[in-house]
Amino acid sequence: MKTMKTTFPLAVTLLISTSLLFSCKEESKRAEDTAIVQQTIEEPQAVTDVMTKEDQENLTPQMVIDDFKAGNERFVNQKTTNRNHGEQIRKTALAQYPKAIVLSCVDSRVPVEDLFDQGIGDVFVGRVAGNFVNEDLLGSMEFATKVAGAKLVVILGHKYCGAVKGAIDNAELGNLTAMLENIKPAVKAVEEPQDKAIRNSKNDDFVEAVSNKNVLLNIEKTLAQSPVLAEMQEKGEIKIVGATYDLSTGKVTFFE
């Protein structure tokens, strides 16, 4: 018995091959279009805008506070703004019109611009371990506000602050010893607990209380030692506020 062979004409074979080729191309095109749509949804176009003089002049201190609060909420929820930093660098090269100046601790876990979801040219940042004011930092704040037009001064403390812990425990090391003297008034000002056995850096509640008190005392010190800033606040041109950052959650709480 002979085995029958089935053969297809060349035209039919070419037709099938062509159909398969176009089908693959269409499928690839659909996948590509879907990827583009998904990318557009997930990665909105990067922001290139920067603060202008007009933008800054139209701000009020409360508007900046509200903006910072909204930005921090985005930071906490991992929905921060997609920015084109390269373009923002170029646009701010010859001028800057920031909204605020933030005095923060040097702690590497406190990325100030990120905490408030701000871009390049939006914020002046001063840093010193323990976020306390001195002549240099007060001068910086005066420049940021009176000269450069910022509307808000924020003194930002944070939980688990190493400088605060050092002040509590009377740490001594080179220039650190003298630096910690700036924080010790806050340690003394927190009266509870009175038991010396638990007035130490291992007591997280005590450390947090001292950190918060340190912020408030430095607001008082700012107003007392800078007539320029005090007058600007009196006139409503700026606002000086305190805040604290929770390292565990990313949340910034303003003292208002």
NUDRENDO-774694 format. One record per residue (C-alpha): x, y, z; residue number from 0; residue in one letter. Coordinates in steps of 0.25 Angstrom, whole numbers, plus 2048, in hexadecimal, padded with zeros to 3 digits. Each point is the difference from the previous one (the first is absolute). Layout:
<nodes>
<node><xx>X</xx><yy>Y</yy><zz>Z</zz><balo>NUM</balo><dovo>a</dovo></node>
...
</nodes>
This chain:
<nodes>
<node><xx>800</xx><yy>800</yy><zz>800</zz><balo>0</balo><dovo>m</dovo></node>
<node><xx>806</xx><yy>80D</yy><zz>7FC</zz><balo>1</balo><dovo>k</dovo></node>
<node><xx>801</xx><yy>80C</yy><zz>80A</zz><balo>2</balo><dovo>t</dovo></node>
<node><xx>7F9</xx><yy>80C</yy><zz>7FA</zz><balo>3</balo><dovo>m</dovo></node>
<node><xx>807</xx><yy>80E</yy><zz>802</zz><balo>4</balo><dovo>k</dovo></node>
<node><xx>7F9</xx><yy>80C</yy><zz>801</zz><balo>5</balo><dovo>t</dovo></node>
<node><xx>806</xx><yy>80C</yy><zz>7FA</zz><balo>6</balo><dovo>t</dovo></node>
<node><xx>7FC</xx><yy>80F</yy><zz>800</zz><balo>7</balo><dovo>f</dovo></node>
<node><xx>802</xx><yy>809</yy><zz>7F4</zz><balo>8</balo><dovo>p</dovo></node>
<node><xx>80A</xx><yy>80B</yy><zz>802</zz><balo>9</balo><dovo>l</dovo></node>
<node><xx>7F6</xx><yy>80B</yy><zz>7FF</zz><balo>10</balo><dovo>a</dovo></node>
<node><xx>7F9</xx><yy>7FA</yy><zz>80C</zz><balo>11</balo><dovo>v</dovo></node>
<node><xx>80C</xx><yy>7FE</yy><zz>808</zz><balo>12</balo><dovo>t</dovo></node>
<node><xx>804</xx><yy>80F</yy><zz>7FE</zz><balo>13</balo><dovo>l</dovo></node>
<node><xx>7F2</xx><yy>804</yy><zz>804</zz><balo>14</balo><dovo>l</dovo></node>
<node><xx>801</xx><yy>7F9</yy><zz>80D</zz><balo>15</balo><dovo>i</dovo></node>
<node><xx>80E</xx><yy>805</yy><zz>803</zz><balo>16</balo><dovo>s</dovo></node>
<node><xx>7FC</xx><yy>80E</yy><zz>7FC</zz><balo>17</balo><dovo>t</dovo></node>
<node><xx>7F4</xx><yy>7FF</yy><zz>809</zz><balo>18</balo><dovo>s</dovo></node>
<node><xx>808</xx><yy>7FB</yy><zz>80C</zz><balo>19</balo><dovo>l</dovo></node>
<node><xx>80A</xx><yy>80B</yy><zz>7FE</zz><balo>20</balo><dovo>l</dovo></node>
<node><xx>7F6</xx><yy>80B</yy><zz>800</zz><balo>21</balo><dovo>f</dovo></node>
<node><xx>7F9</xx><yy>7FA</yy><zz>80C</zz><balo>22</balo><dovo>s</dovo></node>
<node><xx>80D</xx><yy>800</yy><zz>808</zz><balo>23</balo><dovo>c</dovo></node>
<node><xx>803</xx><yy>80F</yy><zz>7FC</zz><balo>24</balo><dovo>k</dovo></node>
<node><xx>7F2</xx><yy>804</yy><zz>804</zz><balo>25</balo><dovo>e</dovo></node>
<node><xx>801</xx><yy>7F9</yy><zz>80D</zz><balo>26</balo><dovo>e</dovo></node>
<node><xx>80E</xx><yy>806</yy><zz>803</zz><balo>27</balo><dovo>s</dovo></node>
<node><xx>7FA</xx><yy>80E</yy><zz>7FC</zz><balo>28</balo><dovo>k</dovo></node>
<node><xx>7F5</xx><yy>7FE</yy><zz>80A</zz><balo>29</balo><dovo>r</dovo></node>
<node><xx>809</xx><yy>7FC</yy><zz>80B</zz><balo>30</balo><dovo>a</dovo></node>
<node><xx>809</xx><yy>80C</yy><zz>7FD</zz><balo>31</balo><dovo>e</dovo></node>
<node><xx>7F4</xx><yy>809</yy><zz>800</zz><balo>32</balo><dovo>d</dovo></node>
<node><xx>7FB</xx><yy>7FA</yy><zz>80D</zz><balo>33</balo><dovo>t</dovo></node>
<node><xx>80E</xx><yy>802</yy><zz>806</zz><balo>34</balo><dovo>a</dovo></node>
<node><xx>800</xx><yy>80F</yy><zz>7FC</zz><balo>35</balo><dovo>i</dovo></node>
<node><xx>7F2</xx><yy>802</yy><zz>806</zz><balo>36</balo><dovo>v</dovo></node>
<node><xx>804</xx><yy>7F9</yy><zz>80D</zz><balo>37</balo><dovo>q</dovo></node>
<node><xx>80D</xx><yy>809</yy><zz>801</zz><balo>38</balo><dovo>q</dovo></node>
<node><xx>7F8</xx><yy>80C</yy><zz>7FE</zz><balo>39</balo><dovo>t</dovo></node>
<node><xx>7F7</xx><yy>7FD</yy><zz>80B</zz><balo>40</balo><dovo>i</dovo></node>
<node><xx>80B</xx><yy>7FB</yy><zz>809</zz><balo>41</balo><dovo>e</dovo></node>
<node><xx>80A</xx><yy>80B</yy><zz>7FD</zz><balo>42</balo><dovo>e</dovo></node>
<node><xx>7FA</xx><yy>80D</yy><zz>7FD</zz><balo>43</balo><dovo>p</dovo></node>
<node><xx>809</xx><yy>80A</yy><zz>7F8</zz><balo>44</balo><dovo>q</dovo></node>
<node><xx>80B</xx><yy>806</yy><zz>809</zz><balo>45</balo><dovo>a</dovo></node>
<node><xx>7FE</xx><yy>80E</yy><zz>805</zz><balo>46</balo><dovo>v</dovo></node>
<node><xx>80A</xx><yy>80A</yy><zz>7FB</zz><balo>47</balo><dovo>t</dovo></node>
<node><xx>7F9</xx><yy>80C</yy><zz>806</zz><balo>48</balo><dovo>d</dovo></node>
<node><xx>808</xx><yy>808</yy><zz>80B</zz><balo>49</balo><dovo>v</dovo></node>
<node><xx>7FC</xx><yy>80B</yy><zz>80A</zz><balo>50</balo><dovo>m</dovo></node>
<node><xx>800</xx><yy>80E</yy><zz>7F9</zz><balo>51</balo><dovo>t</dovo></node>
<node><xx>800</xx><yy>80E</yy><zz>807</zz><balo>52</balo><dovo>k</dovo></node>
<node><xx>7F1</xx><yy>802</yy><zz>7FD</zz><balo>53</balo><dovo>e</dovo></node>
<node><xx>7FD</xx><yy>7F2</yy><zz>806</zz><balo>54</balo><dovo>d</dovo></node>
<node><xx>808</xx><yy>803</yy><zz>80D</zz><balo>55</balo><dovo>q</dovo></node>
<node><xx>7F9</xx><yy>80E</yy><zz>801</zz><balo>56</balo><dovo>e</dovo></node>
<node><xx>7F2</xx><yy>7FA</yy><zz>7FF</zz><balo>57</balo><dovo>n</dovo></node>
<node><xx>803</xx><yy>7F6</yy><zz>80C</zz><balo>58</balo><dovo>l</dovo></node>
<node><xx>7FC</xx><yy>802</yy><zz>80E</zz><balo>59</balo><dovo>t</dovo></node>
<node><xx>807</xx><yy>7F9</yy><zz>80C</zz><balo>60</balo><dovo>p</dovo></node>
<node><xx>7F3</xx><yy>7F7</yy><zz>802</zz><balo>61</balo><dovo>q</dovo></node>
<node><xx>800</xx><yy>7FC</yy><zz>7F1</zz><balo>62</balo><dovo>m</dovo></node>
<node><xx>80E</xx><yy>7FB</yy><zz>802</zz><balo>63</balo><dovo>v</dovo></node>
<node><xx>7FC</xx><yy>7F8</yy><zz>80C</zz><balo>64</balo><dovo>i</dovo></node>
<node><xx>7F4</xx><yy>7FA</yy><zz>7F9</zz><balo>65</balo><dovo>d</dovo></node>
<node><xx>809</xx><yy>7FD</yy><zz>7F4</zz><balo>66</balo><dovo>d</dovo></node>
<node><xx>80B</xx><yy>7F9</yy><zz>809</zz><balo>67</balo><dovo>f</dovo></node>
<node><xx>7F5</xx><yy>7F8</yy><zz>807</zz><balo>68</balo><dovo>k</dovo></node>
<node><xx>7FA</xx><yy>7FB</yy><zz>7F3</zz><balo>69</balo><dovo>a</dovo></node>
<node><xx>80E</xx><yy>7FD</yy><zz>7FB</zz><balo>70</balo><dovo>g</dovo></node>
<node><xx>803</xx><yy>7F8</yy><zz>80D</zz><balo>71</balo><dovo>n</dovo></node>
<node><xx>7F3</xx><yy>7F8</yy><zz>7FE</zz><balo>72</balo><dovo>e</dovo></node>
<node><xx>805</xx><yy>7FC</yy><zz>7F2</zz><balo>73</balo><dovo>r</dovo></node>
<node><xx>80D</xx><yy>7FC</yy><zz>805</zz><balo>74</balo><dovo>f</dovo></node>
<node><xx>7FA</xx><yy>7F7</yy><zz>80B</zz><balo>75</balo><dovo>v</dovo></node>
<node><xx>7F7</xx><yy>7FA</yy><zz>7F5</zz><balo>76</balo><dovo>n</dovo></node>
<node><xx>80B</xx><yy>7FE</yy><zz>7F6</zz><balo>77</balo><dovo>q</dovo></node>
<node><xx>7FA</xx><yy>809</yy><zz>7F6</zz><balo>78</balo><dovo>k</dovo></node>
<node><xx>80A</xx><yy>80B</yy><zz>7FF</zz><balo>79</balo><dovo>t</dovo></node>
<node><xx>801</xx><yy>809</yy><zz>7F4</zz><balo>80</balo><dovo>t</dovo></node>
<node><xx>808</xx><yy>7FB</yy><zz>7F4</zz><balo>81</balo><dovo>n</dovo></node>
<node><xx>80A</xx><yy>80C</yy><zz>7FD</zz><balo>82</balo><dovo>r</dovo></node>
<node><xx>80A</xx><yy>802</yy><zz>7F5</zz><balo>83</balo><dovo>n</dovo></node>
<node><xx>80C</xx><yy>805</yy><zz>809</zz><balo>84</balo><dovo>h</dovo></node>
<node><xx>809</xx><yy>802</yy><zz>7F5</zz><balo>85</balo><dovo>g</dovo></node>
<node><xx>7F6</xx><yy>80A</yy><zz>7FA</zz><balo>86</balo><dovo>e</dovo></node>
<node><xx>7FE</xx><yy>807</yy><zz>80D</zz><balo>87</balo><dovo>q</dovo></node>
<node><xx>80F</xx><yy>801</yy><zz>802</zz><balo>88</balo><dovo>i</dovo></node>
<node><xx>801</xx><yy>808</yy><zz>7F3</zz><balo>89</balo><dovo>r</dovo></node>
<node><xx>7F4</xx><yy>809</yy><zz>803</zz><balo>90</balo><dovo>k</dovo></node>
<node><xx>804</xx><yy>804</yy><zz>80E</zz><balo>91</balo><dovo>t</dovo></node>
<node><xx>80F</xx><yy>802</yy><zz>7FD</zz><balo>92</balo><dovo>a</dovo></node>
<node><xx>7FF</xx><yy>80F</yy><zz>7FF</zz><balo>93</balo><dovo>l</dovo></node>
<node><xx>7F5</xx><yy>803</yy><zz>80B</zz><balo>94</balo><dovo>a</dovo></node>
<node><xx>7F9</xx><yy>7F9</yy><zz>80B</zz><balo>95</balo><dovo>q</dovo></node>
<node><xx>7F2</xx><yy>803</yy><zz>807</zz><balo>96</balo><dovo>y</dovo></node>
<node><xx>7FE</xx><yy>7F6</yy><zz>80B</zz><balo>97</balo><dovo>p</dovo></node>
<node><xx>7F4</xx><yy>7FF</yy><zz>808</zz><balo>98</balo><dovo>k</dovo></node>
<node><xx>806</xx><yy>7FD</yy><zz>80D</zz><balo>99</balo><dovo>a</dovo></node>
<node><xx>80D</xx><yy>7FD</yy><zz>808</zz><balo>100</balo><dovo>i</dovo></node>
<node><xx>800</xx><yy>7F4</yy><zz>809</zz><balo>101</balo><dovo>v</dovo></node>
<node><xx>80A</xx><yy>7FE</yy><zz>80B</zz><balo>102</balo><dovo>l</dovo></node>
<node><xx>802</xx><yy>7F1</yy><zz>802</zz><balo>103</balo><dovo>s</dovo></node>
<node><xx>80A</xx><yy>7F7</yy><zz>807</zz><balo>104</balo><dovo>c</dovo></node>
<node><xx>80B</xx><yy>7FA</yy><zz>7F8</zz><balo>105</balo><dovo>v</dovo></node>
<node><xx>7FA</xx><yy>7F2</yy><zz>801</zz><balo>106</balo><dovo>d</dovo></node>
<node><xx>802</xx><yy>7F8</yy><zz>7F3</zz><balo>107</balo><dovo>s</dovo></node>
<node><xx>7F2</xx><yy>7FB</yy><zz>802</zz><balo>108</balo><dovo>r</dovo></node>
<node><xx>7F9</xx><yy>80D</yy><zz>7FF</zz><balo>109</balo><dovo>v</dovo></node>
<node><xx>800</xx><yy>804</yy><zz>7F1</zz><balo>110</balo><dovo>p</dovo></node>
<node><xx>7F9</xx><yy>80E</yy><zz>801</zz><balo>111</balo><dovo>v</dovo></node>
<node><xx>7FC</xx><yy>802</yy><zz>7F2</zz><balo>112</balo><dovo>e</dovo></node>
<node><xx>7FA</xx><yy>7F2</yy><zz>7FF</zz><balo>113</balo><dovo>d</dovo></node>
<node><xx>7F9</xx><yy>801</yy><zz>80D</zz><balo>114</balo><dovo>l</dovo></node>
<node><xx>7F7</xx><yy>80B</yy><zz>7FA</zz><balo>115</balo><dovo>f</dovo></node>
<node><xx>801</xx><yy>7FC</yy><zz>7F1</zz><balo>116</balo><dovo>d</dovo></node>
<node><xx>807</xx><yy>80C</yy><zz>7FC</zz><balo>117</balo><dovo>q</dovo></node>
<node><xx>809</xx><yy>803</yy><zz>7F4</zz><balo>118</balo><dovo>g</dovo></node>
<node><xx>80D</xx><yy>807</yy><zz>7FD</zz><balo>119</balo><dovo>i</dovo></node>
<node><xx>7FF</xx><yy>80E</yy><zz>803</zz><balo>120</balo><dovo>g</dovo></node>
<node><xx>7F4</xx><yy>7FF</yy><zz>809</zz><balo>121</balo><dovo>d</dovo></node>
<node><xx>806</xx><yy>7FF</yy><zz>80E</zz><balo>122</balo><dovo>v</dovo></node>
<node><xx>80C</xx><yy>806</yy><zz>807</zz><balo>123</balo><dovo>f</dovo></node>
<node><xx>806</xx><yy>7F5</yy><zz>80A</zz><balo>124</balo><dovo>v</dovo></node>
<node><xx>809</xx><yy>803</yy><zz>80C</zz><balo>125</balo><dovo>g</dovo></node>
<node><xx>806</xx><yy>7F4</yy><zz>808</zz><balo>126</balo><dovo>r</dovo></node>
<node><xx>806</xx><yy>7FE</yy><zz>80D</zz><balo>127</balo><dovo>v</dovo></node>
<node><xx>800</xx><yy>7F4</yy><zz>809</zz><balo>128</balo><dovo>a</dovo></node>
<node><xx>7F5</xx><yy>803</yy><zz>80A</zz><balo>129</balo><dovo>g</dovo></node>
<node><xx>7F9</xx><yy>80B</yy><zz>7F7</zz><balo>130</balo><dovo>n</dovo></node>
<node><xx>803</xx><yy>80B</yy><zz>809</zz><balo>131</balo><dovo>f</dovo></node>
<node><xx>802</xx><yy>80F</yy><zz>7FC</zz><balo>132</balo><dovo>v</dovo></node>
<node><xx>80D</xx><yy>808</yy><zz>802</zz><balo>133</balo><dovo>n</dovo></node>
<node><xx>805</xx><yy>80D</yy><zz>7FA</zz><balo>134</balo><dovo>e</dovo></node>
<node><xx>803</xx><yy>7F9</yy><zz>7F2</zz><balo>135</balo><dovo>d</dovo></node>
<node><xx>7F3</xx><yy>7F9</yy><zz>7FF</zz><balo>136</balo><dovo>l</dovo></node>
<node><xx>7F8</xx><yy>80D</yy><zz>804</zz><balo>137</balo><dovo>l</dovo></node>
<node><xx>808</xx><yy>807</yy><zz>7F5</zz><balo>138</balo><dovo>g</dovo></node>
<node><xx>7FC</xx><yy>7F6</yy><zz>7F6</zz><balo>139</balo><dovo>s</dovo></node>
<node><xx>7F2</xx><yy>801</yy><zz>804</zz><balo>140</balo><dovo>m</dovo></node>
<node><xx>800</xx><yy>80F</yy><zz>7FF</zz><balo>141</balo><dovo>e</dovo></node>
<node><xx>806</xx><yy>7FF</yy><zz>7F2</zz><balo>142</balo><dovo>f</dovo></node>
<node><xx>7F6</xx><yy>7F5</yy><zz>7FB</zz><balo>143</balo><dovo>a</dovo></node>
<node><xx>7F4</xx><yy>809</yy><zz>805</zz><balo>144</balo><dovo>t</dovo></node>
<node><xx>804</xx><yy>80E</yy><zz>7FF</zz><balo>145</balo><dovo>k</dovo></node>
<node><xx>809</xx><yy>800</yy><zz>7F4</zz><balo>146</balo><dovo>v</dovo></node>
<node><xx>7FB</xx><yy>7F4</yy><zz>7F8</zz><balo>147</balo><dovo>a</dovo></node>
<node><xx>7F1</xx><yy>800</yy><zz>803</zz><balo>148</balo><dovo>g</dovo></node>
<node><xx>7FD</xx><yy>7F3</yy><zz>807</zz><balo>149</balo><dovo>a</dovo></node>
<node><xx>7F3</xx><yy>800</yy><zz>808</zz><balo>150</balo><dovo>k</dovo></node>
<node><xx>802</xx><yy>7F5</yy><zz>80A</zz><balo>151</balo><dovo>l</dovo></node>
<node><xx>80A</xx><yy>7FC</yy><zz>80A</zz><balo>152</balo><dovo>v</dovo></node>
<node><xx>7FF</xx><yy>7F2</yy><zz>805</zz><balo>153</balo><dovo>v</dovo></node>
<node><xx>809</xx><yy>7FB</yy><zz>80C</zz><balo>154</balo><dovo>i</dovo></node>
<node><xx>7FF</xx><yy>7F1</yy><zz>7FE</zz><balo>155</balo><dovo>l</dovo></node>
<node><xx>804</xx><yy>7F5</yy><zz>80A</zz><balo>156</balo><dovo>g</dovo></node>
<node><xx>7FE</xx><yy>7F1</yy><zz>7FF</zz><balo>157</balo><dovo>h</dovo></node>
<node><xx>7FE</xx><yy>7F4</yy><zz>809</zz><balo>158</balo><dovo>k</dovo></node>
<node><xx>80C</xx><yy>7F8</yy><zz>805</zz><balo>159</balo><dovo>y</dovo></node>
<node><xx>809</xx><yy>80C</yy><zz>7FE</zz><balo>160</balo><dovo>c</dovo></node>
<node><xx>80F</xx><yy>7FC</yy><zz>803</zz><balo>161</balo><dovo>g</dovo></node>
<node><xx>804</xx><yy>80E</yy><zz>804</zz><balo>162</balo><dovo>a</dovo></node>
<node><xx>7F4</xx><yy>801</yy><zz>80A</zz><balo>163</balo><dovo>v</dovo></node>
<node><xx>804</xx><yy>7F2</yy><zz>805</zz><balo>164</balo><dovo>k</dovo></node>
<node><xx>80F</xx><yy>805</yy><zz>802</zz><balo>165</balo><dovo>g</dovo></node>
<node><xx>7FB</xx><yy>80D</yy><zz>807</zz><balo>166</balo><dovo>a</dovo></node>
<node><xx>7F8</xx><yy>7F7</yy><zz>809</zz><balo>167</balo><dovo>i</dovo></node>
<node><xx>80B</xx><yy>7F7</yy><zz>804</zz><balo>168</balo><dovo>d</dovo></node>
<node><xx>80B</xx><yy>80B</yy><zz>800</zz><balo>169</balo><dovo>n</dovo></node>
<node><xx>808</xx><yy>7FA</yy><zz>7F5</zz><balo>170</balo><dovo>a</dovo></node>
<node><xx>80E</xx><yy>806</yy><zz>7FF</zz><balo>171</balo><dovo>e</dovo></node>
<node><xx>808</xx><yy>800</yy><zz>7F3</zz><balo>172</balo><dovo>l</dovo></node>
<node><xx>809</xx><yy>80B</yy><zz>7FA</zz><balo>173</balo><dovo>g</dovo></node>
<node><xx>7F7</xx><yy>80C</yy><zz>7FB</zz><balo>174</balo><dovo>n</dovo></node>
<node><xx>7F4</xx><yy>7F7</yy><zz>802</zz><balo>175</balo><dovo>l</dovo></node>
<node><xx>800</xx><yy>803</yy><zz>80F</zz><balo>176</balo><dovo>t</dovo></node>
<node><xx>7FF</xx><yy>80F</yy><zz>7FE</zz><balo>177</balo><dovo>a</dovo></node>
<node><xx>7F5</xx><yy>7FE</yy><zz>7F5</zz><balo>178</balo><dovo>m</dovo></node>
<node><xx>7F7</xx><yy>7F8</yy><zz>809</zz><balo>179</balo><dovo>l</dovo></node>
<node><xx>800</xx><yy>80B</yy><zz>80A</zz><balo>180</balo><dovo>e</dovo></node>
<node><xx>7F6</xx><yy>807</yy><zz>7F6</zz><balo>181</balo><dovo>n</dovo></node>
<node><xx>7F6</xx><yy>7F4</yy><zz>802</zz><balo>182</balo><dovo>i</dovo></node>
<node><xx>801</xx><yy>7FF</yy><zz>810</zz><balo>183</balo><dovo>k</dovo></node>
<node><xx>7F6</xx><yy>80B</yy><zz>803</zz><balo>184</balo><dovo>p</dovo></node>
<node><xx>7F6</xx><yy>7F7</yy><zz>7FA</zz><balo>185</balo><dovo>a</dovo></node>
<node><xx>804</xx><yy>7F4</yy><zz>808</zz><balo>186</balo><dovo>v</dovo></node>
<node><xx>7FF</xx><yy>809</yy><zz>80D</zz><balo>187</balo><dovo>k</dovo></node>
<node><xx>7F2</xx><yy>806</yy><zz>7FB</zz><balo>188</balo><dovo>a</dovo></node>
<node><xx>7FA</xx><yy>7F2</yy><zz>800</zz><balo>189</balo><dovo>v</dovo></node>
<node><xx>7FD</xx><yy>7FD</yy><zz>80F</zz><balo>190</balo><dovo>e</dovo></node>
<node><xx>7FA</xx><yy>7F2</yy><zz>7FE</zz><balo>191</balo><dovo>e</dovo></node>
<node><xx>804</xx><yy>7F6</yy><zz>803</zz><balo>192</balo><dovo>p</dovo></node>
<node><xx>808</xx><yy>805</yy><zz>80C</zz><balo>193</balo><dovo>q</dovo></node>
<node><xx>806</xx><yy>7F2</yy><zz>803</zz><balo>194</balo><dovo>d</dovo></node>
<node><xx>80E</xx><yy>801</yy><zz>7FC</zz><balo>195</balo><dovo>k</dovo></node>
<node><xx>800</xx><yy>7F1</yy><zz>7FD</zz><balo>196</balo><dovo>a</dovo></node>
<node><xx>7F7</xx><yy>802</yy><zz>7F4</zz><balo>197</balo><dovo>i</dovo></node>
<node><xx>804</xx><yy>80E</yy><zz>7FC</zz><balo>198</balo><dovo>r</dovo></node>
<node><xx>809</xx><yy>7FA</yy><zz>7F5</zz><balo>199</balo><dovo>n</dovo></node>
<node><xx>801</xx><yy>7FE</yy><zz>7F1</zz><balo>200</balo><dovo>s</dovo></node>
<node><xx>7FA</xx><yy>7F2</yy><zz>802</zz><balo>201</balo><dovo>k</dovo></node>
<node><xx>7F3</xx><yy>806</yy><zz>803</zz><balo>202</balo><dovo>n</dovo></node>
<node><xx>7FA</xx><yy>803</yy><zz>7F3</zz><balo>203</balo><dovo>d</dovo></node>
<node><xx>7F4</xx><yy>808</yy><zz>806</zz><balo>204</balo><dovo>d</dovo></node>
<node><xx>80A</xx><yy>809</yy><zz>807</zz><balo>205</balo><dovo>f</dovo></node>
<node><xx>809</xx><yy>802</yy><zz>7F4</zz><balo>206</balo><dovo>v</dovo></node>
<node><xx>7F4</xx><yy>804</yy><zz>7F7</zz><balo>207</balo><dovo>e</dovo></node>
<node><xx>7FB</xx><yy>809</yy><zz>80B</zz><balo>208</balo><dovo>a</dovo></node>
<node><xx>80E</xx><yy>807</yy><zz>800</zz><balo>209</balo><dovo>v</dovo></node>
<node><xx>800</xx><yy>800</yy><zz>7F1</zz><balo>210</balo><dovo>s</dovo></node>
<node><xx>7F3</xx><yy>807</yy><zz>7FF</zz><balo>211</balo><dovo>n</dovo></node>
<node><xx>804</xx><yy>80A</yy><zz>80B</zz><balo>212</balo><dovo>k</dovo></node>
<node><xx>80D</xx><yy>803</yy><zz>7F9</zz><balo>213</balo><dovo>n</dovo></node>
<node><xx>7F8</xx><yy>804</yy><zz>7F4</zz><balo>214</balo><dovo>v</dovo></node>
<node><xx>7F7</xx><yy>809</yy><zz>808</zz><balo>215</balo><dovo>l</dovo></node>
<node><xx>80B</xx><yy>807</yy><zz>808</zz><balo>216</balo><dovo>l</dovo></node>
<node><xx>807</xx><yy>803</yy><zz>7F3</zz><balo>217</balo><dovo>n</dovo></node>
<node><xx>7F4</xx><yy>807</yy><zz>7FA</zz><balo>218</balo><dovo>i</dovo></node>
<node><xx>800</xx><yy>809</yy><zz>80D</zz><balo>219</balo><dovo>e</dovo></node>
<node><xx>80F</xx><yy>802</yy><zz>7FE</zz><balo>220</balo><dovo>k</dovo></node>
<node><xx>7FE</xx><yy>804</yy><zz>7F1</zz><balo>221</balo><dovo>t</dovo></node>
<node><xx>7F6</xx><yy>80A</yy><zz>804</zz><balo>222</balo><dovo>l</dovo></node>
<node><xx>808</xx><yy>805</yy><zz>80B</zz><balo>223</balo><dovo>a</dovo></node>
<node><xx>80E</xx><yy>801</yy><zz>7F9</zz><balo>224</balo><dovo>q</dovo></node>
<node><xx>7FB</xx><yy>805</yy><zz>7F2</zz><balo>225</balo><dovo>s</dovo></node>
<node><xx>7F8</xx><yy>80D</yy><zz>800</zz><balo>226</balo><dovo>p</dovo></node>
<node><xx>800</xx><yy>7FE</yy><zz>7F1</zz><balo>227</balo><dovo>v</dovo></node>
<node><xx>7F8</xx><yy>7F3</yy><zz>800</zz><balo>228</balo><dovo>l</dovo></node>
<node><xx>7F8</xx><yy>805</yy><zz>80C</zz><balo>229</balo><dovo>a</dovo></node>
<node><xx>7FB</xx><yy>80C</yy><zz>7F9</zz><balo>230</balo><dovo>e</dovo></node>
<node><xx>7FD</xx><yy>7F9</yy><zz>7F3</zz><balo>231</balo><dovo>m</dovo></node>
<node><xx>7F7</xx><yy>7F6</yy><zz>808</zz><balo>232</balo><dovo>q</dovo></node>
<node><xx>7F9</xx><yy>80B</yy><zz>807</zz><balo>233</balo><dovo>e</dovo></node>
<node><xx>7FD</xx><yy>806</yy><zz>7F2</zz><balo>234</balo><dovo>k</dovo></node>
<node><xx>7FB</xx><yy>7F3</yy><zz>7FB</zz><balo>235</balo><dovo>g</dovo></node>
<node><xx>80B</xx><yy>7FF</yy><zz>7F5</zz><balo>236</balo><dovo>e</dovo></node>
<node><xx>805</xx><yy>7F3</yy><zz>805</zz><balo>237</balo><dovo>i</dovo></node>
<node><xx>7FC</xx><yy>7F5</yy><zz>80A</zz><balo>238</balo><dovo>k</dovo></node>
<node><xx>80A</xx><yy>7F9</yy><zz>809</zz><balo>239</balo><dovo>i</dovo></node>
<node><xx>7FB</xx><yy>7F2</yy><zz>804</zz><balo>240</balo><dovo>v</dovo></node>
<node><xx>805</xx><yy>7F3</yy><zz>806</zz><balo>241</balo><dovo>g</dovo></node>
<node><xx>7FE</xx><yy>7F2</yy><zz>7FB</zz><balo>242</balo><dovo>a</dovo></node>
<node><xx>805</xx><yy>7F2</yy><zz>803</zz><balo>243</balo><dovo>t</dovo></node>
<node><xx>803</xx><yy>7F4</yy><zz>7F7</zz><balo>244</balo><dovo>y</dovo></node>
<node><xx>7FD</xx><yy>7F2</yy><zz>803</zz><balo>245</balo><dovo>d</dovo></node>
<node><xx>80B</xx><yy>7F7</yy><zz>7FB</zz><balo>246</balo><dovo>l</dovo></node>
<node><xx>7F7</xx><yy>7F4</yy><zz>801</zz><balo>247</balo><dovo>s</dovo></node>
<node><xx>7F4</xx><yy>805</yy><zz>7F7</zz><balo>248</balo><dovo>t</dovo></node>
<node><xx>805</xx><yy>80C</yy><zz>7F8</zz><balo>249</balo><dovo>g</dovo></node>
<node><xx>7F6</xx><yy>809</yy><zz>806</zz><balo>250</balo><dovo>k</dovo></node>
<node><xx>803</xx><yy>80E</yy><zz>804</zz><balo>251</balo><dovo>v</dovo></node>
<node><xx>7F7</xx><yy>807</yy><zz>80B</zz><balo>252</balo><dovo>t</dovo></node>
<node><xx>800</xx><yy>80F</yy><zz>801</zz><balo>253</balo><dovo>f</dovo></node>
<node><xx>7FF</xx><yy>807</yy><zz>80D</zz><balo>254</balo><dovo>f</dovo></node>
<node><xx>7F5</xx><yy>80A</yy><zz>7FE</zz><balo>255</balo><dovo>e</dovo></node>
</nodes>
